[in-house]
């Protein structure tokens, strides 16, 4: 590929510069608002003129630089036709082919993380946005407004049909994984494991985090095309868009112990009461599975922001609880990384607790 191709990072967000030394044209893909000045300096250094900003989807974890770069450079602001930002100038479909100095870039609509998600397929690589991450990073979460795990499964099937030799460049990378081929991802990425659509939906829904309020505010700001890099206070160091989300290097590496329902019941029977941290969504607490008495409730998607609320329990026994164990494991790892000493996960979650006929409450 006879083009300039550079991966630019702002935290876990990946921005891509693609340019033609021959024509001087350049694209920025998924640029971040707080880095506008750095982009302009880079373009000037390389003697490139920005002709397109392409957002792979409406972002919920950072503010897009699309509208501001359009103002400053006169470039086109490009997204899928379902894109929500109000100042998009060019709208794409899966039939669209873009050209840069003779190189054809194909557009693939990949909804699931968002309705407007797209991937850009170059001759030797693919920019996947949040449709697919690397290795155990999995893929973008499907529980934000407009997300749909069933549609995401269909999008992943389309990606699986592409040539194995394409190198995957994702929209986020939180733990220094290196780009690798789609063929390698088919063997290493748990989201590309062969499953039926219903199996995939069940798999994703168990990992579902529930959108943090700040992410909803970021979506609103991006739809309004804010030019203010401080329009929303965005937490630092949070891998917000990963389905497995909010894990740091330490959290990704550490393991946490489990406690069975029988063992937890024995603690209750002997008048030993650990802190019970239920990390499901609020509506689940009064649903069919109910909840244990005396719980503290913090949804897993908010743990990173609200860990101070339970800081006084840092040396206490804590049992993290969710429906089946997946979200509780994520929460436990976050707590361990924050310095909590004795955190366990309830094996099988409320599903197993109910299957054993153990007592629950279904009102708050």
C-alpha positions as a Markdown table, in Angstrom:
| # | Residue | x | y | z |
|---|---|---|---|---|
| 1 | Unk | 0.0 | 0.0 | 0.0 |
| 2 | Unk | 1.7 | 3.1 | -1.2 |
| 3 | Unk | 0.3 | 5.4 | 1.5 |
| 4 | Unk | 1.4 | 6.9 | 4.7 |
| 5 | Unk | -0.3 | 5.0 | 7.6 |
| 6 | Unk | 0.3 | 6.0 | 11.2 |
| 7 | Unk | -1.5 | 4.9 | 14.3 |
| 8 | Unk | -1.9 | 7.9 | 16.7 |
| 9 | Unk | -2.9 | 7.3 | 20.2 |
| 10 | Unk | -4.7 | 9.4 | 22.9 |
| 11 | Unk | -4.9 | 7.1 | 25.9 |
| 12 | Unk | -6.8 | 4.0 | 24.8 |
| 13 | Unk | -8.3 | 5.7 | 21.8 |
| 14 | Unk | -6.6 | 4.9 | 18.4 |
| 15 | Unk | -6.6 | 7.6 | 15.7 |
| 16 | Unk | -5.3 | 6.8 | 12.3 |
| 17 | Unk | -3.5 | 9.1 | 9.8 |
| 18 | Unk | -3.7 | 7.9 | 6.2 |
| 19 | Unk | -2.1 | 10.1 | 3.5 |
| 20 | Unk | -0.7 | 10.2 | 0.0 |
| 21 | Unk | 2.8 | 11.6 | -0.4 |
| 22 | Unk | 2.1 | 12.0 | -4.1 |
| 23 | Unk | -1.1 | 14.0 | -3.9 |
| 24 | Unk | -0.7 | 15.5 | -0.4 |
| 25 | Unk | -4.2 | 14.4 | 0.6 |
| 26 | Unk | -4.7 | 13.0 | 4.1 |
| 27 | Unk | -7.5 | 11.5 | 6.2 |
| 28 | Unk | -7.8 | 11.3 | 10.0 |
| 29 | Unk | -9.9 | 8.4 | 11.3 |
| 30 | Unk | -11.5 | 8.7 | 14.7 |
| 31 | Unk | -9.6 | 11.9 | 15.8 |
| 32 | Unk | -9.9 | 13.1 | 19.4 |
| 33 | Unk | -10.9 | 16.6 | 20.2 |
| 34 | Unk | -8.3 | 17.3 | 22.8 |
| 35 | Unk | -5.5 | 16.5 | 20.2 |
| 36 | Unk | -6.5 | 18.8 | 17.4 |
| 37 | Unk | -3.4 | 21.0 | 17.7 |
| 38 | Unk | -1.1 | 18.0 | 17.6 |
| 39 | Unk | -2.9 | 16.7 | 14.4 |
| 40 | Unk | -2.5 | 20.1 | 12.7 |
| 41 | Unk | 1.2 | 20.2 | 13.5 |
| 42 | Unk | 1.7 | 16.7 | 12.2 |
| 43 | Unk | -0.1 | 17.5 | 9.0 |
| 44 | Unk | 2.0 | 20.6 | 8.5 |
| 45 | Unk | 5.2 | 18.6 | 9.2 |
| 46 | Unk | 4.3 | 16.0 | 6.6 |
| 47 | Unk | 3.1 | 18.7 | 4.1 |
| 48 | Unk | -0.3 | 17.1 | 4.0 |
| 49 | Unk | -3.7 | 18.7 | 3.5 |
| 50 | Unk | -6.6 | 17.1 | 5.5 |
| 51 | Unk | -9.4 | 16.3 | 3.1 |
| 52 | Unk | -11.5 | 13.9 | 5.2 |
| 53 | Unk | -12.2 | 13.2 | 8.9 |
| 54 | Unk | -13.9 | 9.8 | 9.2 |
| 55 | Unk | -15.6 | 8.7 | 12.4 |
| 56 | Unk | -16.2 | 5.0 | 12.5 |
| 57 | Unk | -19.2 | 5.5 | 14.7 |
| 58 | Unk | -20.8 | 8.0 | 17.2 |
| 59 | Unk | -18.4 | 7.8 | 20.1 |
| 60 | Unk | -19.4 | 7.4 | 23.7 |
| 61 | Unk | -16.0 | 7.5 | 25.5 |
| 62 | Unk | -14.3 | 10.5 | 23.9 |
| 63 | Unk | -15.2 | 13.8 | 22.1 |
| 64 | Unk | -14.7 | 13.7 | 18.4 |
| 65 | Unk | -12.6 | 16.3 | 16.6 |
| 66 | Unk | -14.6 | 15.9 | 13.4 |
| 67 | Unk | -16.5 | 19.1 | 13.5 |
| 68 | Unk | -13.7 | 21.3 | 14.7 |
| 69 | Unk | -11.3 | 19.9 | 12.1 |
| 70 | Unk | -13.9 | 20.6 | 9.5 |
| 71 | Unk | -14.0 | 24.3 | 10.7 |
| 72 | Unk | -10.2 | 24.7 | 10.8 |
| 73 | Unk | -9.3 | 22.9 | 7.5 |
| 74 | Unk | -12.4 | 22.8 | 5.3 |
| 75 | Unk | -12.2 | 19.0 | 5.2 |
| 76 | Unk | -15.2 | 16.7 | 4.8 |
| 77 | Unk | -16.7 | 15.2 | 7.9 |
| 78 | Unk | -17.6 | 11.6 | 7.0 |
| 79 | Unk | -19.6 | 8.9 | 8.7 |
| 80 | Unk | -22.1 | 6.1 | 7.9 |
| 81 | Unk | -25.5 | 7.4 | 6.7 |
| 82 | Unk | -27.0 | 6.5 | 10.1 |
| 83 | Unk | -24.4 | 8.7 | 11.9 |
| 84 | Unk | -26.0 | 11.0 | 14.5 |
| 85 | Unk | -23.6 | 14.0 | 14.6 |
| 86 | Unk | -25.6 | 16.9 | 13.0 |
| 87 | Unk | -22.7 | 18.4 | 11.0 |
| 88 | Unk | -21.7 | 15.3 | 8.9 |
| 89 | Unk | -21.0 | 16.4 | 5.3 |
| 90 | Unk | -20.6 | 13.0 | 3.6 |
| 91 | Unk | -22.6 | 9.9 | 4.5 |
| 92 | Unk | -21.4 | 6.4 | 3.6 |
| 93 | Unk | -23.1 | 3.0 | 3.0 |
| 94 | Unk | -21.7 | -0.5 | 2.6 |
| 95 | Unk | -21.7 | 0.1 | -1.2 |
| 96 | Unk | -19.3 | 3.1 | -0.9 |
| 97 | Unk | -15.8 | 2.9 | -2.1 |
| 98 | Unk | -13.4 | 5.6 | -1.2 |
| 99 | Unk | -10.2 | 6.4 | -3.2 |
| 100 | Unk | -6.9 | 7.8 | -2.0 |
| 101 | Unk | -4.2 | 8.1 | -4.7 |
| 102 | Unk | -5.5 | 5.1 | -6.5 |
| 103 | Unk | -6.0 | 2.9 | -3.4 |
| 104 | Unk | -9.5 | 1.7 | -3.0 |
| 105 | Unk | -10.9 | 1.7 | 0.6 |
| 106 | Unk | -14.1 | -0.3 | 1.0 |
| 107 | Unk | -16.8 | 0.6 | 3.6 |
| 108 | Unk | -18.4 | -2.2 | 5.6 |
| 109 | Unk | -21.4 | -1.4 | 7.8 |
| 110 | Unk | -20.9 | -3.2 | 11.1 |
| 111 | Unk | -23.7 | -2.3 | 13.5 |
| 112 | Unk | -23.9 | -3.7 | 17.0 |
| 113 | Unk | -21.8 | -1.5 | 19.2 |
| 114 | Unk | -23.7 | 1.4 | 17.6 |
| 115 | Unk | -26.2 | 1.6 | 14.7 |
| 116 | Unk | -23.8 | 3.6 | 12.6 |
| 117 | Unk | -20.6 | 1.6 | 13.1 |
| 118 | Unk | -18.5 | 1.0 | 10.1 |
| 119 | Unk | -15.1 | -0.6 | 9.2 |
| 120 | Unk | -12.7 | 0.6 | 6.5 |
| 121 | Unk | -11.1 | -2.2 | 4.4 |
| 122 | Unk | -7.8 | -1.4 | 2.8 |
| 123 | Unk | -6.0 | -3.9 | 0.5 |
| 124 | Unk | -3.9 | -5.2 | 3.3 |
| 125 | Unk | -5.5 | -4.0 | 6.5 |
| 126 | Unk | -8.8 | -3.2 | 8.2 |
| 127 | Unk | -9.7 | -0.4 | 10.6 |
| 128 | Unk | -12.4 | -1.9 | 12.7 |
| 129 | Unk | -13.5 | 0.9 | 15.0 |
| 130 | Unk | -15.3 | -0.6 | 17.9 |
| 131 | Unk | -16.7 | -3.6 | 15.9 |
| 132 | Unk | -13.6 | -5.7 | 16.8 |
| 133 | Unk | -10.7 | -5.2 | 19.2 |
| 134 | Unk | -7.6 | -7.4 | 19.6 |
| 135 | Unk | -7.3 | -10.7 | 21.4 |
| 136 | Unk | -9.0 | -10.8 | 24.8 |
| 137 | Unk | -10.0 | -7.2 | 24.4 |
| 138 | Unk | -12.9 | -8.7 | 22.4 |
| 139 | Unk | -15.1 | -6.0 | 20.9 |
| 140 | Unk | -17.0 | -2.9 | 21.7 |
| 141 | Unk | -19.8 | -3.2 | 24.2 |
| 142 | Unk | -23.4 | -3.5 | 22.8 |
| 143 | Unk | -25.3 | -1.9 | 25.8 |
| 144 | Unk | -25.0 | 1.7 | 24.8 |
| 145 | Unk | -27.9 | 3.6 | 23.2 |
| 146 | Unk | -28.3 | 2.1 | 19.7 |
| 147 | Unk | -26.3 | -1.0 | 20.6 |
| 148 | Unk | -27.6 | -4.5 | 19.7 |
| 149 | Unk | -25.8 | -7.8 | 20.4 |
| 150 | Unk | -27.8 | -9.6 | 17.8 |
| 151 | Unk | -26.7 | -7.2 | 15.1 |
| 152 | Unk | -23.2 | -7.3 | 16.4 |
| 153 | Unk | -23.2 | -11.1 | 15.9 |
| 154 | Unk | -24.3 | -10.5 | 12.2 |
| 155 | Unk | -21.5 | -7.9 | 11.8 |
| 156 | Unk | -18.9 | -10.4 | 13.2 |
| 157 | Unk | -20.0 | -13.0 | 10.7 |
| 158 | Unk | -19.3 | -10.5 | 7.9 |
| 159 | Unk | -15.9 | -9.8 | 9.3 |
| 160 | Unk | -15.2 | -13.6 | 9.5 |
| 161 | Unk | -15.8 | -13.8 | 5.8 |
| 162 | Unk | -13.0 | -11.3 | 5.0 |
| 163 | Unk | -9.4 | -12.5 | 4.0 |
| 164 | Unk | -7.4 | -13.8 | 6.9 |
| 165 | Unk | -4.3 | -11.8 | 5.9 |
| 166 | Unk | -5.9 | -8.4 | 6.6 |
| 167 | Unk | -4.2 | -6.8 | 9.6 |
| 168 | Unk | -6.7 | -5.6 | 12.3 |
| 169 | Unk | -6.3 | -2.0 | 13.5 |
| 170 | Unk | -9.0 | -1.4 | 16.2 |
| 171 | Unk | -10.6 | 1.8 | 17.5 |
| 172 | Unk | -9.3 | 1.2 | 21.0 |
| 173 | Unk | -6.3 | -0.6 | 22.6 |
| 174 | Unk | -6.0 | -0.4 | 26.4 |
| 175 | Unk | -3.3 | -2.8 | 27.1 |
| 176 | Unk | -0.5 | -2.5 | 24.5 |
| 177 | Unk | -1.6 | -5.4 | 22.3 |
| 178 | Unk | -0.1 | -5.3 | 18.8 |
| 179 | Unk | -2.1 | -5.3 | 15.6 |
| 180 | Unk | -2.3 | -8.8 | 14.1 |
| 181 | Unk | -4.1 | -10.5 | 11.2 |
| 182 | Unk | -7.8 | -11.3 | 11.1 |
| 183 | Unk | -6.8 | -14.9 | 10.7 |
| 184 | Unk | -5.0 | -14.7 | 14.1 |
| 185 | Unk | -7.9 | -13.0 | 15.6 |
| 186 | Unk | -10.2 | -15.8 | 14.5 |
| 187 | Unk | -8.2 | -18.1 | 16.8 |
| 188 | Unk | -7.4 | -15.7 | 19.7 |
| 189 | Unk | -10.4 | -13.3 | 20.0 |
| 190 | Unk | -13.2 | -14.8 | 22.2 |
| 191 | Unk | -15.8 | -12.8 | 20.3 |
| 192 | Unk | -15.0 | -14.6 | 17.1 |
| 193 | Unk | -15.6 | -18.1 | 18.7 |
| 194 | Unk | -18.1 | -20.0 | 16.6 |
| 195 | Unk | -21.6 | -19.5 | 18.2 |
| 196 | Unk | -25.2 | -19.3 | 17.1 |
| 197 | Unk | -26.7 | -15.8 | 17.3 |
| 198 | Unk | -28.7 | -16.7 | 20.4 |
| 199 | Unk | -25.6 | -18.1 | 22.1 |
| 200 | Unk | -23.7 | -14.9 | 21.3 |
| 201 | Unk | -26.4 | -12.7 | 22.6 |
| 202 | Unk | -26.5 | -14.7 | 25.9 |
| 203 | Unk | -22.7 | -14.4 | 26.1 |
| 204 | Unk | -22.7 | -10.6 | 25.6 |
| 205 | Unk | -25.6 | -9.9 | 27.9 |
| 206 | Unk | -23.9 | -11.7 | 30.8 |
| 207 | Unk | -20.9 | -9.3 | 30.3 |
| 208 | Unk | -23.2 | -6.3 | 29.8 |
| 209 | Unk | -22.0 | -3.4 | 31.9 |
| 210 | Unk | -24.8 | -0.8 | 31.7 |
| 211 | Unk | -23.8 | 2.6 | 30.3 |
| 212 | Unk | -22.3 | 5.0 | 32.8 |
| 213 | Unk | -24.0 | 8.4 | 32.9 |
| 214 | Unk | -21.0 | 10.2 | 31.6 |
| 215 | Unk | -21.0 | 8.1 | 28.5 |
| 216 | Unk | -24.5 | 9.2 | 27.7 |
| 217 | Unk | -23.3 | 12.8 | 28.0 |
| 218 | Unk | -20.4 | 12.2 | 25.7 |
| 219 | Unk | -22.9 | 10.8 | 23.1 |
| 220 | Unk | -25.0 | 13.9 | 23.4 |
| 221 | Unk | -22.0 | 16.2 | 23.0 |
| 222 | Unk | -20.8 | 14.3 | 19.9 |
| 223 | Unk | -24.2 | 14.4 | 18.3 |
| 224 | Unk | -24.2 | 18.2 | 18.9 |
| 225 | Unk | -20.7 | 18.4 | 17.4 |
| 226 | Unk | -19.2 | 20.2 | 20.4 |
| 227 | Unk | -16.0 | 22.1 | 19.8 |
| 228 | Unk | -15.2 | 22.3 | 23.6 |
| 229 | Unk | -12.7 | 19.7 | 24.7 |
| 230 | Unk | -14.0 | 20.1 | 28.3 |
| 231 | Unk | -17.7 | 19.8 | 27.5 |
| 232 | Unk | -17.9 | 16.5 | 29.4 |
| 233 | Unk | -15.7 | 15.4 | 32.3 |
| 234 | Unk | -14.3 | 12.0 | 31.1 |
| 235 | Unk | -12.7 | 9.6 | 33.6 |
| 236 | Unk | -9.1 | 8.8 | 32.8 |
| 237 | Unk | -7.7 | 5.3 | 32.5 |
| 238 | Unk | -11.0 | 3.6 | 32.0 |
| 239 | Unk | -11.4 | 1.1 | 29.1 |
| 240 | Unk | -15.0 | 2.1 | 28.8 |
| 241 | Unk | -15.9 | 0.7 | 25.4 |
| 242 | Unk | -14.6 | -2.8 | 25.8 |
| 243 | Unk | -17.3 | -5.3 | 26.6 |
| 244 | Unk | -15.0 | -6.8 | 29.2 |
| 245 | Unk | -14.4 | -3.1 | 30.1 |
| 246 | Unk | -12.7 | -1.1 | 32.8 |
| 247 | Unk | -9.7 | -3.4 | 33.2 |
| 248 | Unk | -6.1 | -2.1 | 33.6 |
| 249 | Unk | -3.0 | -4.1 | 32.9 |
| 250 | Unk | -3.0 | -5.3 | 36.6 |
| 251 | Unk | -6.7 | -6.2 | 36.5 |
| 252 | Unk | -6.3 | -8.1 | 33.3 |
| 253 | Unk | -3.5 | -10.2 | 34.7 |
| 254 | Unk | -4.7 | -10.9 | 38.2 |
| 255 | Unk | -7.1 | -13.6 | 39.2 |
| 256 | Unk | -9.6 | -13.5 | 42.0 |
| 257 | Unk | -10.9 | -16.3 | 44.2 |
| 258 | Unk | -14.4 | -17.7 | 44.1 |
| 259 | Unk | -16.8 | -18.6 | 46.8 |
| 260 | Unk | -19.7 | -21.1 | 46.2 |
| 261 | Unk | -23.3 | -20.5 | 47.2 |
| 262 | Unk | -23.0 | -23.2 | 49.8 |
| 263 | Unk | -19.9 | -21.7 | 51.3 |
| 264 | Unk | -21.5 | -18.2 | 51.5 |
| 265 | Unk | -24.6 | -19.7 | 53.1 |
| 266 | Unk | -22.4 | -21.4 | 55.7 |
| 267 | Unk | -20.9 | -18.0 | 56.5 |
| 268 | Unk | -24.4 | -16.6 | 57.1 |
| 269 | Unk | -25.3 | -19.6 | 59.3 |
| 270 | Unk | -22.3 | -19.0 | 61.5 |
| 271 | Unk | -23.0 | -15.3 | 61.8 |
| 272 | Unk | -20.1 | -14.2 | 59.6 |
| 273 | Unk | -21.3 | -11.6 | 57.2 |
| 274 | Unk | -19.0 | -10.4 | 54.4 |
| 275 | Unk | -19.8 | -7.2 | 52.5 |
| 276 | Unk | -22.2 | -8.3 | 49.7 |
| 277 | Unk | -21.6 | -6.1 | 46.6 |
| 278 | Unk | -24.2 | -6.6 | 43.9 |
| 279 | Unk | -23.0 | -5.2 | 40.6 |
| 280 | Unk | -26.0 | -5.8 | 38.4 |
| 281 | Unk | -28.4 | -3.1 | 37.0 |
| 282 | Unk | -31.0 | -1.7 | 39.4 |
| 283 | Unk | -33.9 | -3.3 | 37.7 |
| 284 | Unk | -32.4 | -6.8 | 38.1 |
| 285 | Unk | -32.5 | -6.5 | 41.9 |
| 286 | Unk | -36.3 | -6.8 | 42.0 |
| 287 | Unk | -36.5 | -9.2 | 39.0 |
| 288 | Unk | -37.0 | -12.9 | 38.9 |
| 289 | Unk | -33.7 | -13.7 | 40.6 |
| 290 | Unk | -34.0 | -11.1 | 43.4 |
| 291 | Unk | -31.1 | -10.2 | 45.6 |
| 292 | Unk | -29.4 | -11.2 | 48.8 |
| 293 | Unk | -30.4 | -9.2 | 51.9 |
| 294 | Unk | -28.1 | -6.5 | 53.0 |
| 295 | Unk | -26.4 | -5.9 | 49.7 |
| 296 | Unk | -24.5 | -2.8 | 48.7 |
| 297 | Unk | -25.4 | -2.0 | 45.1 |
| 298 | Unk | -23.0 | -0.4 | 42.5 |
| 299 | Unk | -23.5 | -1.4 | 38.9 |
| 300 | Unk | -20.2 | -2.7 | 37.4 |
| 301 | Unk | -20.1 | 0.0 | 34.8 |
| 302 | Unk | -19.8 | 2.6 | 37.7 |
| 303 | Unk | -17.4 | 0.8 | 39.9 |
| 304 | Unk | -14.3 | 2.7 | 38.7 |
| 305 | Unk | -16.0 | 6.0 | 39.4 |
| 306 | Unk | -17.6 | 5.0 | 42.7 |
| 307 | Unk | -15.0 | 2.9 | 44.4 |
| 308 | Unk | -14.6 | 5.6 | 47.1 |
| 309 | Unk | -18.1 | 4.7 | 48.4 |
| 310 | Unk | -16.8 | 1.4 | 49.7 |
| 311 | Unk | -13.2 | 2.5 | 50.5 |
| 312 | Unk | -13.8 | 1.9 | 54.2 |
| 313 | Unk | -14.2 | -1.9 | 53.4 |
| 314 | Unk | -10.8 | -2.1 | 51.8 |
| 315 | Unk | -9.6 | -4.7 | 54.4 |
| 316 | Unk | -13.0 | -6.5 | 54.8 |
| 317 | Unk | -14.2 | -9.6 | 53.2 |
| 318 | Unk | -16.2 | -8.7 | 50.1 |
| 319 | Unk | -18.3 | -11.0 | 47.8 |
| 320 | Unk | -19.0 | -9.6 | 44.4 |
| 321 | Unk | -22.4 | -10.8 | 42.9 |
| 322 | Unk | -24.1 | -10.7 | 39.5 |
| 323 | Unk | -26.3 | -12.9 | 37.5 |
| 324 | Unk | -23.8 | -15.6 | 36.5 |
| 325 | Unk | -20.4 | -14.4 | 37.6 |
| 326 | Unk | -19.0 | -12.5 | 34.6 |
| 327 | Unk | -19.7 | -9.0 | 35.7 |
| 328 | Unk | -18.8 | -9.8 | 39.3 |
| 329 | Unk | -15.4 | -11.0 | 38.2 |
| 330 | Unk | -14.8 | -7.7 | 36.4 |
| 331 | Unk | -15.8 | -5.8 | 39.4 |
| 332 | Unk | -13.6 | -7.9 | 41.7 |
| 333 | Unk | -10.6 | -7.2 | 39.6 |
| 334 | Unk | -11.2 | -3.5 | 39.6 |
| 335 | Unk | -11.4 | -3.6 | 43.5 |
| 336 | Unk | -8.2 | -5.7 | 43.7 |
| 337 | Unk | -6.4 | -3.2 | 41.6 |
| 338 | Unk | -7.7 | -0.4 | 43.8 |
| 339 | Unk | -6.1 | -2.0 | 46.8 |
| 340 | Unk | -9.0 | -4.1 | 48.3 |
| 341 | Unk | -7.5 | -7.1 | 50.1 |
| 342 | Unk | -10.1 | -9.8 | 50.4 |
| 343 | Unk | -12.5 | -9.9 | 47.4 |
| 344 | Unk | -14.2 | -13.0 | 46.1 |
| 345 | Unk | -16.7 | -13.8 | 43.4 |
| 346 | Unk | -20.0 | -15.7 | 44.0 |
| 347 | Unk | -19.7 | -18.8 | 41.7 |
| 348 | Unk | -22.6 | -18.9 | 39.3 |
| 349 | Unk | -24.0 | -15.7 | 40.8 |
| 350 | Unk | -27.7 | -15.3 | 41.6 |
| 351 | Unk | -28.6 | -18.1 | 39.1 |
| 352 | Unk | -26.8 | -20.7 | 41.2 |
| 353 | Unk | -28.1 | -19.2 | 44.5 |
| 354 | Unk | -31.7 | -19.5 | 43.2 |
| 355 | Unk | -31.1 | -23.0 | 41.8 |
| 356 | Unk | -30.2 | -24.2 | 45.2 |
| 357 | Unk | -33.3 | -22.7 | 46.7 |
| 358 | Unk | -31.5 | -20.3 | 49.0 |
| 359 | Unk | -33.4 | -17.2 | 50.4 |
| 360 | Unk | -33.7 | -14.0 | 48.3 |
| 361 | Unk | -35.4 | -10.7 | 48.5 |
| 362 | Unk | -37.3 | -9.2 | 45.6 |
| 363 | Unk | -38.0 | -5.7 | 46.9 |
| 364 | Unk | -35.7 | -2.9 | 48.0 |
